[in-house]
Amino acid sequence: MVEGGGPVGVMRTSVDAFLELIREKKQVNLAEAAAALKVTQDTVEHWALILDKKGIVKLVYPENPFDKPFVKMHPPDAKKGVA
């Protein structure tokens, strides 16, 4: 183990930290994630869009324009047996 709690030879990226934050909180708005990770909201939205396309997270833009966009883990696909 090395400092940061990861195994030797494994790199931890900002995207890893973003995914960890989502797993911890179950759902996080983009502004909150940006502040926690010390990056811009545009950066977090970019990551979320990529991860959404890959089916890892779900990026949600609420219908109410006063609600903030948020991201959550993509629900498991029961048909594919993916958790």
C-alpha positions as CSV (number, residue, x, y, z in Angstrom):
1,M,0.0,0.0,0.0
2,V,1.1,3.5,-0.7
3,E,0.0,6.9,0.7
4,G,-3.6,7.4,-0.3
5,G,-4.6,3.9,0.5
6,G,-4.1,2.4,-2.9
7,P,-2.0,-0.6,-3.9
8,V,1.5,0.0,-5.2
9,G,1.6,0.7,-8.9
10,V,-2.0,1.9,-9.2
11,M,-2.8,5.4,-10.1
12,R,-5.8,7.3,-8.8
13,T,-7.2,9.9,-11.1
14,S,-9.6,12.8,-10.6
15,V,-12.2,10.8,-12.4
16,D,-11.7,8.0,-9.9
17,A,-12.3,10.5,-7.1
18,F,-15.4,11.7,-8.9
19,L,-16.8,8.2,-9.1
20,E,-15.9,7.6,-5.4
21,L,-17.8,10.7,-4.5
22,I,-20.9,9.6,-6.4
23,R,-20.8,6.1,-4.8
24,E,-20.5,7.7,-1.4
25,K,-23.3,10.2,-1.8
26,K,-25.5,8.1,-4.1
27,Q,-26.3,11.4,-6.0
28,V,-24.3,14.6,-6.3
29,N,-25.1,17.8,-8.2
30,L,-22.4,19.1,-10.6
31,A,-21.6,22.2,-8.6
32,E,-21.1,20.3,-5.4
33,A,-18.9,17.7,-7.1
34,A,-16.8,20.5,-8.7
35,A,-16.2,22.2,-5.4
36,A,-15.3,18.9,-3.7
37,L,-12.8,18.0,-6.4
38,K,-11.5,21.5,-6.9
39,V,-12.2,21.6,-10.6
40,T,-14.6,23.6,-12.7
41,Q,-18.3,22.6,-13.1
42,D,-17.6,22.3,-16.9
43,T,-14.9,19.7,-16.2
44,V,-17.3,17.7,-14.0
45,E,-20.0,17.9,-16.6
46,H,-17.6,16.7,-19.3
47,W,-16.6,13.7,-17.2
48,A,-20.2,12.9,-16.4
49,L,-21.2,13.1,-20.1
50,I,-18.4,10.6,-21.0
51,L,-19.3,8.3,-18.1
52,D,-23.0,8.5,-19.0
53,K,-22.3,7.5,-22.6
54,K,-20.4,4.5,-21.2
55,G,-23.3,3.5,-19.0
56,I,-21.4,4.0,-15.7
57,V,-23.3,7.0,-14.4
58,K,-26.6,8.7,-15.2
59,L,-26.4,12.5,-15.8
60,V,-29.8,14.1,-15.1
61,Y,-30.9,17.5,-16.2
62,P,-34.1,18.2,-14.2
63,E,-37.1,19.7,-16.1
64,N,-37.3,22.5,-13.6
65,P,-34.7,25.1,-14.7
66,F,-34.2,26.1,-11.0
67,D,-33.0,22.6,-10.1
68,K,-29.3,21.8,-10.6
69,P,-28.1,19.0,-12.8
70,F,-26.9,16.0,-10.9
71,V,-25.2,12.6,-11.5
72,K,-25.8,9.3,-9.9
73,M,-24.5,5.7,-10.5
74,H,-26.2,4.1,-13.4
75,P,-28.8,1.5,-12.2
76,P,-27.7,-2.1,-12.6
77,D,-28.9,-3.8,-15.8
78,A,-30.8,-6.9,-14.7
79,K,-31.0,-8.3,-18.2
80,K,-27.2,-8.3,-18.6
81,G,-26.5,-9.3,-15.0
82,V,-24.3,-6.2,-14.6
83,A,-24.1,-4.7,-11.1
